[in-house]
Amino acid sequence: MLGLLRFRELGCAPPDGFPLQLSVMSLRARALQLAPHLEVKTAHSSGVRSLDLERKYGRFLLAGDAAGSLAVYDASPEPTRPHGNSGTGGAQVARRQMGPTVAKPIARVVKAHKYAIAAVCWYPADPGLFVSAAYDGLVRAWDADSLQAVLDFEMHGRVYAIAISPVAASHGLIAVGSEEASIRLCDLRSGAHAHVLRAHSSPVWSVAWSPTQPHTLASGSQDCRAFVWDIRRMTSCGCGTWAAARISTCTTRPSQTLPRVT
């Protein structure tokens, strides 16, 4: 990282500074540790396949497992206030003596899907709604208060990935990647399949919306290609090919514009 800082001082670093950002992110990732004050008591009897932390309060963790069950955890419970000492130092000492707080599941849906859950996602604008997708070919919207399914979208084959734009105010579309060689856009408002994006030649394993542009979507597939889409035109505005590896994870980073990939 020091070398990259030196290059930046000399004016030799790329204008976007991405190599330096990547180096800083790697250092932070290596420094990550488990929270010493919080433990999560699992409600699952099989492997956890997907997680999502809602953004409005940053506290409710949604989990889906290989048995088709869902669970919601309170990932930020209120700490117990120690008796007899209200000072900050006394509270910290008492918390260390009491040990970590155990976060238990606050809600659970057993057999929410027939087969393994591949992806879960909170609705960004309202944590009262979340979406799950599974190998049974269903994308299912849930009322978080009643834990009842309110809407189902049927896909042709296993579903591998879902995503909802965190900034879209003009649409409530779920991007779905599945065994189909296409991306389906499902409208939460109308309950219908709004559009189908076709360019891949193999199952779509990953989808991700831009964090700043509500109409920009990225997709990655088993065909070793990633596409960037403008859903207003229903066409791809960029494509990248990786000959040596299939793409299983796709993400976007904040920027004013997404560069064209060639």
C-alpha positions in Angstrom: 0.0 0.0 0.0 2.9 2.4 0.7 4.1 1.9 -2.9 0.6 2.9 -4.1 0.6 6.0 -1.9 4.0 7.0 -3.4 2.7 6.5 -6.9 -0.3 8.8 -6.0 2.1 11.5 -4.7 4.0 11.4 -8.0 0.8 11.6 -10.0 1.3 8.1 -11.5 -1.8 6.4 -9.9 -4.9 5.8 -12.0 -7.4 8.6 -11.8 -10.1 6.5 -10.1 -7.7 5.3 -7.4 -9.1 1.8 -7.5 -5.8 -0.1 -6.8 -5.4 1.9 -3.6 -9.0 1.4 -2.6 -8.6 -2.4 -3.2 -5.4 -2.4 -1.0 -7.2 -0.6 1.8 -10.1 -3.0 1.6 -7.8 -6.0 1.8 -6.1 -4.6 4.9 -9.5 -4.0 6.6 -10.7 -7.5 5.6 -7.7 -9.1 7.1 -8.2 -7.1 10.3 -11.8 -8.3 10.8 -12.6 -10.2 14.0 -15.7 -11.6 15.6 -17.6 -9.2 17.8 -16.5 -10.0 21.4 -19.7 -8.6 22.9 -22.3 -10.4 20.7 -22.9 -14.1 19.9 -25.7 -15.4 17.6 -27.6 -18.4 18.7 -28.5 -20.3 15.6 -31.9 -21.6 14.8 -30.8 -23.7 11.9 -30.3 -27.5 11.7 -28.6 -27.3 8.3 -26.1 -25.1 6.5 -26.9 -21.4 6.2 -26.8 -20.5 2.5 -27.8 -16.8 2.4 -27.8 -13.8 4.7 -29.0 -10.2 4.5 -28.9 -7.3 7.0 -31.6 -4.7 6.6 -30.3 -1.2 6.0 -32.9 1.0 7.5 -32.1 0.1 11.1 -29.0 -2.0 10.5 -30.1 -4.5 13.1 -32.3 -7.3 11.7 -30.5 -10.2 10.1 -32.3 -12.5 7.7 -31.0 -16.0 7.1 -32.0 -18.9 4.8 -30.7 -22.4 5.0 -30.3 -25.6 3.0 -33.5 -27.1 4.5 -35.7 -24.4 3.1 -36.2 -22.6 6.5 -36.0 -18.8 7.3 -35.0 -17.1 10.5 -34.7 -13.4 11.6 -32.2 -12.4 14.2 -31.8 -9.2 16.2 -28.2 -8.6 15.5 -28.0 -5.5 17.7 -29.8 -6.2 21.0 -29.9 -3.5 23.7 -27.1 -4.3 26.3 -28.2 -4.9 29.8 -27.4 -1.9 32.0 -25.3 -2.9 35.0 -26.7 -2.2 38.5 -24.9 0.0 41.0 -22.7 1.8 38.5 -23.9 4.1 35.7 -20.5 5.3 34.5 -19.2 4.4 31.1 -16.1 2.6 32.5 -18.2 0.7 35.0 -20.6 -0.4 32.2 -17.7 -1.7 30.1 -16.2 -3.6 33.0 -19.5 -5.1 33.9 -20.2 -6.1 30.3 -16.9 -7.9 30.1 -17.6 -9.7 33.4 -21.0 -10.8 32.2 -19.7 -12.1 28.9 -21.1 -11.6 25.4 -24.8 -10.9 24.8 -26.5 -13.8 23.0 -28.7 -12.8 20.1 -31.5 -15.3 19.7 -33.8 -15.7 16.7 -36.9 -13.5 17.0 -38.8 -15.2 14.2 -38.6 -18.4 12.2 -40.4 -20.0 9.3 -39.9 -23.7 9.0 -40.1 -25.1 5.4 -40.6 -21.7 3.9 -39.5 -23.4 0.7 -39.6 -27.0 -0.5 -35.9 -27.1 -1.3 -32.7 -25.2 -0.3 -32.9 -21.4 -0.1 -30.4 -19.8 -2.4 -30.9 -16.1 -1.7 -32.7 -13.8 0.7 -33.1 -10.0 0.5 -34.8 -7.3 2.6 -36.9 -4.7 0.7 -34.6 -1.6 1.1 -37.4 1.0 1.5 -39.3 -1.0 4.2 -38.0 -3.7 6.5 -41.6 -4.9 6.8 -41.1 -6.9 3.6 -38.4 -9.4 2.5 -37.9 -11.8 -0.4 -36.6 -15.3 -0.6 -35.6 -17.5 -3.5 -34.9 -21.2 -3.6 -34.1 -24.3 -5.7 -37.9 -25.0 -5.9 -38.1 -22.3 -8.5 -40.0 -19.9 -6.4 -39.3 -16.2 -5.6 -41.4 -15.5 -2.6 -42.3 -12.1 -0.9 -43.0 -12.2 2.8 -44.7 -9.9 5.3 -42.1 -9.6 8.1 -44.7 -8.9 10.8 -47.0 -11.9 10.2 -44.3 -14.1 8.5 -46.9 -14.9 5.8 -46.1 -15.3 2.1 -47.9 -12.5 0.2 -46.6 -13.0 -3.3 -45.0 -15.8 -5.4 -43.2 -15.6 -8.7 -42.6 -19.0 -10.5 -39.4 -19.5 -12.4 -38.4 -22.1 -14.9 -35.9 -24.1 -12.8 -33.7 -23.4 -9.8 -33.2 -19.8 -8.6 -29.6 -18.8 -7.8 -29.7 -15.1 -7.1 -32.0 -12.2 -6.4 -31.4 -8.4 -6.0 -33.5 -5.3 -5.3 -32.2 -1.8 -6.1 -31.3 0.1 -2.9 -32.0 3.5 -4.5 -34.9 2.9 -7.0 -38.0 5.1 -6.2 -39.7 4.6 -9.6 -39.8 0.8 -9.6 -40.0 -2.1 -7.3 -38.3 -4.7 -9.4 -36.6 -7.9 -8.3 -33.8 -9.1 -10.6 -33.7 -12.9 -10.6 -30.9 -15.1 -11.9 -31.8 -18.8 -12.4 -31.2 -21.9 -14.5 -32.6 -20.0 -17.4 -30.0 -18.2 -19.6 -31.7 -14.9 -18.9 -32.5 -12.4 -16.1 -36.2 -11.9 -15.1 -37.4 -8.7 -13.6 -40.3 -9.3 -11.3 -42.5 -6.4 -10.2 -43.5 -6.3 -6.6 -46.1 -3.7 -7.2 -48.0 -5.5 -9.9 -47.1 -9.1 -9.1 -46.1 -9.8 -12.7 -43.0 -10.6 -14.6 -42.1 -7.2 -16.0 -39.2 -7.9 -18.4 -36.8 -10.6 -19.5 -33.1 -9.7 -20.3 -31.5 -12.2 -22.7 -27.8 -12.3 -23.5 -26.3 -15.1 -21.5 -26.0 -18.7 -22.9 -25.9 -20.5 -19.5 -27.5 -20.2 -16.0 -27.3 -16.8 -14.4 -25.6 -17.2 -11.0 -25.4 -13.6 -9.8 -27.2 -10.3 -10.1 -26.5 -6.9 -8.6 -28.0 -3.4 -8.9 -25.9 -0.3 -9.0 -25.9 1.5 -5.5 -26.3 4.9 -7.2 -28.1 4.3 -10.5 -31.6 2.8 -10.2 -31.8 1.5 -13.7 -28.3 -0.1 -13.9 -28.0 -3.8 -13.3 -25.1 -6.3 -13.5 -25.3 -10.0 -14.1 -22.8 -12.9 -14.1 -23.2 -16.3 -15.5 -21.9 -19.8 -15.9 -21.0 -18.9 -19.4 -18.0 -16.9 -18.0 -19.5 -13.5 -19.0 -20.7 -10.5 -17.0 -23.1 -7.9 -18.5 -24.1 -4.4 -17.4 -27.7 -3.6 -18.3 -29.7 -0.4 -18.7 -33.2 -1.7 -18.0 -34.8 1.3 -19.5 -33.6 0.2 -22.9 -33.6 -3.6 -22.1 -30.1 -3.8 -23.7 -26.6 -4.6 -22.4 -24.3 -1.5 -22.2 -21.2 -3.6 -21.4 -19.8 -7.1 -21.4 -16.8 -8.8 -19.9 -15.5 -12.3 -20.5 -13.5 -14.5 -18.2 -12.3 -17.6 -20.0 -10.8 -19.4 -17.0 -13.6 -19.1 -14.4 -17.3 -19.1 -14.1 -18.8 -16.1 -12.4 -20.6 -16.9 -9.2 -20.5 -13.5 -7.5 -21.3 -10.1 -8.9 -21.2 -6.7 -7.3 -21.0 -3.0 -8.2 -19.2 -0.1 -6.5 -20.4 3.5 -6.1 -19.4 5.8 -9.0 -20.9 8.6 -11.0 -21.0 6.4 -14.1 -20.4 2.7 -14.7 -17.5 2.3 -17.3 -18.1 0.3 -20.4 -16.5 -3.1 -20.2 -14.8 -4.4 -23.4 
